[in-house]
Amino acid sequence: MKTPETIALSGDARVRIVHLKRPDKLNAINQQMIDELSVVFRDFEESFVYGREPRACVLMGWGEKAFVAGADLSQMAGMDSAAAERFSETGYVLGKLMEGASFPIVAAVNGFALGGGLELALCADFMFASEKARFGLPETTLGLIPGFGGTVRLAERVGLGRARELIYSGRVLTAEEAVRIGLVNAVLPHESLLEKVLELCHRLANGAPLAVAKAKQLLSADGEGTRARAFGRETRAFGALFATSDAQEGMLAFSAKRPAVFTGS
């Protein structure tokens, strides 16, 4: 495998750590990161099939500030509808690889998990958060919607009513709010987040790997046909919004650090 540039791998054969590593962009997710994560999770799955390893995986942001602060708007701003839909589809494929992995994936959210960052964390089996973590899907404030499965997975995680409130408003949650609504499993001290999550993952790694894999498969299978159609609808809507003036205004205003002026066109 070619050495990835946007992620860093560590850990041991049983428990792998995947660091999301674009520190100059607060680890913002771009096409290269999606592609490199997809390669890594395919390789992990192949390794599991032939060697029953890895037994668990930790997903964590590089540095002290962010898990993933969102999708990289400098890449997205130049997309047309067709390109945006393709970008969304690659995120969908990555999410399916993570959900379909034969081993548990734990997101250790050490800072901002916004937009595509929260959507990526939602692909993990569960999340643990540092007290410094912040969560949100603010895409509607840019004239967009979540495009990597967020409309489906957030509703599954916290319920339809909560998901509607958070997606419509784009409100950002503290770690304490996130655990209260069931978005994350627990809030841990920032300094010991990785240590505690690794302890959990090593306990998971002691389980029977085929039994854990089957349990994950069964827990992920409920309503799959409906979910697939829902993901498809989201991807098409995400792409279509790139043809609107409001989406372009939202991204330009964000980059310029000024309030957006939306016209409904």
RAHUHU-V922419 format. One record per backbone hydrogen bond with DSSP energy under -0.5 kcal/mol. CO is the residue of the C=O (numbers start at 0). NH is the residue of the N-H. Records with the same first field share a line. If there is no record, write none. Layout:
BEGIN
CO: NH + NH
END
This chain:
BEGIN
5: 20
7: 18
9: 16
13: 15 + 54 + 55
14: 11
15: 57
16: 9 + 18
17: 59
18: 7 + 20
19: 21 + 61
21: 24 + 26
22: 25
24: 27
25: 68
28: 71
29: 33
30: 34
31: 35
32: 36
33: 37
34: 38
35: 39
36: 40
37: 41
38: 42
39: 43
40: 44
41: 45
42: 46
43: 47
44: 48
45: 49
46: 50 + 52
47: 51
54: 103
55: 15
56: 105
57: 17
58: 107
59: 19
64: 111
67: 113
69: 28
70: 72
71: 74 + 75
72: 76
74: 77
75: 78
79: 83
80: 84
81: 85
82: 86
83: 87
84: 88
85: 89
86: 90
87: 91
88: 92
89: 93
90: 94
91: 95
92: 96
93: 97
94: 98
95: 99
96: 100
97: 100
103: 56
104: 106 + 124 + 125
105: 58 + 107
106: 108 + 127
107: 60 + 109
108: 129
110: 133
111: 66 + 67
112: 135
113: 116
114: 118
115: 119
116: 120
117: 121
118: 122
119: 122
120: 123
125: 106
126: 184 + 185
127: 108
128: 187
129: 132
132: 174
133: 112
134: 172
135: 114
137: 140
138: 141 + 143
139: 142
148: 151 + 152
149: 153
151: 155
152: 156
153: 157
154: 158
158: 162
159: 163
160: 164
161: 165
162: 166
163: 167
164: 168
165: 169
172: 134
173: 177
174: 178
175: 179
176: 180
177: 182 + 183
178: 181
185: 128
187: 130
188: 191 + 192
189: 192
191: 195
192: 196
193: 197
194: 198
195: 199
196: 200
197: 201
198: 202
199: 203
200: 204
201: 205
202: 205
203: 206
206: 208
207: 211
208: 212
209: 213
210: 214
211: 215
212: 216
213: 217
214: 218
215: 219
216: 220
217: 220 + 221
220: 223
222: 226
223: 227
224: 228
225: 229
226: 230
227: 231
228: 232
229: 233
230: 234
231: 235
232: 236
233: 237
234: 238
235: 239
236: 240
237: 241
238: 241
239: 242
240: 243
243: 247
244: 248
245: 249
246: 250
247: 251
248: 252
249: 253
250: 254
251: 255
252: 256 + 257
253: 256
259: 261
264: 244
END
